């Protein structure tokens, strides 16, 4: 299913932001930042699709 799950993307964004606020030694911040970027991209695409409405038939 190619639908963007906005709730899931928002939850992933929140988790990544929280992890970045509380970084512990030995944690790979690059991986967390990549996760945050993916979530933000999904949210952006989802917002654009929502504005356009459902595809025509």
C-alpha positions in Angstrom: 0.0 0.0 0.0 1.6 3.3 -1.1 -0.6 5.5 1.1 1.3 7.7 3.4 0.3 6.9 7.0 0.4 10.4 8.4 -0.2 9.3 12.0 2.7 6.8 11.8 5.0 9.3 10.2 4.1 11.9 12.9 4.8 9.3 15.6 8.2 8.5 14.0 9.0 12.2 13.9 8.2 12.6 17.6 10.3 9.6 18.5 13.3 10.8 16.5 13.1 14.3 18.0 12.8 12.9 21.5 15.9 10.6 20.9 17.9 13.6 19.6 17.0 15.6 22.7 18.2 12.8 25.0 21.3 11.4 23.2 23.3 8.9 25.2 26.9 8.0 24.5 27.3 5.2 21.9 24.0 6.1 20.1 24.4 6.8 16.4 22.8 10.2 15.9 23.2 10.0 12.1 20.7 7.1 12.1 18.2 9.1 14.2 18.6 12.1 12.0 18.0 10.0 8.9 14.8 8.6 10.5 13.7 12.2 11.3 14.4 13.3 7.7 12.3 10.3 6.3 9.4 11.1 8.6 9.5 14.8 7.6 9.5 13.8 3.9 6.6 11.5 4.4 4.6 14.2 6.2 5.4 16.7 3.4 4.2 14.3 0.7 1.1 13.3 2.6 0.2 17.0 3.1 0.6 17.7 -0.6 -1.5 14.7 -1.5 -4.2 15.7 1.0 -4.4 19.2 -0.5 -4.8 17.8 -4.1 -7.6 15.5 -3.0 -8.3 12.0 -4.2 -7.1 11.0 -7.7 -9.7 11.4 -10.4 -11.3 8.4 -12.1 
